[in-house]
Amino acid sequence: MRKEKGSGLINILNRVKWPISIGVVAFIINLLNLPNNTLKLLLYKINLICVAVVFAHFLRKELYPYLDIEKLLVQNKRNELPDAIKFLGASILIAGLMFAVIWGITSGL
């Protein structure tokens, strides 16, 4: 049987575990005394992108709690064209939100 998705903190952290892990590793490496300023800047930008991904995920969950891509994929098998359009719209909305947050945070806005 399949487990139901919850909205608890553990489940949310499990969904964003890779961006958090990459961000923490980049932050730890950036704390070391690296002689190359370009490498420090690159690690800093990677850290910012990871923070932006996590922030955008939480923002999307708060703004659109009813938007579930997995549910749209399951419905897509029943009624093809209308549900495919809903899925495409939801995907574009999520991609736009992620892009805006990542671009805003990394450019310093």
Residue pairs with C-beta under 8 A, 6 or more apart in sequence:
5 11
5 70
7 61
7 65
12 57
12 58
12 61
13 20
15 57
16 53
16 54
16 57
19 50
19 51
19 53
19 54
19 57
20 50
20 54
22 46
22 50
23 46
23 47
23 50
23 51
23 54
26 43
26 44
26 46
26 47
26 50
27 43
27 47
29 43
30 40
30 43
30 44
30 47
34 40
34 43
45 106
48 105
48 106
49 102
49 105
49 106
51 105
52 101
52 102
52 104
52 105
52 106
53 98
53 102
55 101
55 105
56 97
56 98
56 101
56 102
59 97
59 101
60 67
60 94
60 97
60 98
63 97
64 93
67 90
67 93
67 94
69 87
69 90
69 91
69 94
72 83
72 86
72 87
72 90
73 87
75 83
75 86
76 83
76 84
76 87
103 109
